[in-house]
Amino acid sequence: MTKILLLSDTHGYIDDAILKYVKEADEVWHAGDIGDLNVTDTIKQLKPLRAVYGNIDDAKARVEFPENNRFMCEDVDVWITHIGGYPPKYNMRTRDLLKENPPRIFISGHSHILKVMPDKRHNLIHMNPGAVGKHGFHKIRTMLRFTIDGKKIENLEVIEFPKR
């Protein structure tokens, strides 16, 4: 069983409240708009990190992290990208790839809106953890955590922080 912490849109912000959850995870996944590599460097000192760059990220982040990160976690195919859309409104860059070879979990960030929803057409789960940083229009900072046990995706939990 692998305990996952999923976050996005830190926009350069990391604090002890976020790090508390990082320490409880087996892996941390970041869906882009890192903002400052200090965020990912701090996470990597504590736990394995899988991340993608987002539209606000600079050249350093784009060298270190890919635009798309597709991998297996146990027996679950995962694809993380920053701007991907959501069912059924995927963006043009992801739509055909999802149709041809859908993952089991499709993760995107960017919107600052937390969403977890099934896509029955592609037999996948779409996740957007919202935004955990303090920059943007969102009022509540959010992250997700869940477990992967073989092929099972379980124990999904929304983590909310006080109004910013």
Helices and strands as residue ranges (DSSP letters): E 2-7, H 16-24, E 27-30, H 37-46, E 49-51, H 59-64, E 68-73, E 76-81, E 85-86, E 89-90, H 92-100, E 105-107, E 114-119, E 124-129, E 141-149, E 152-161
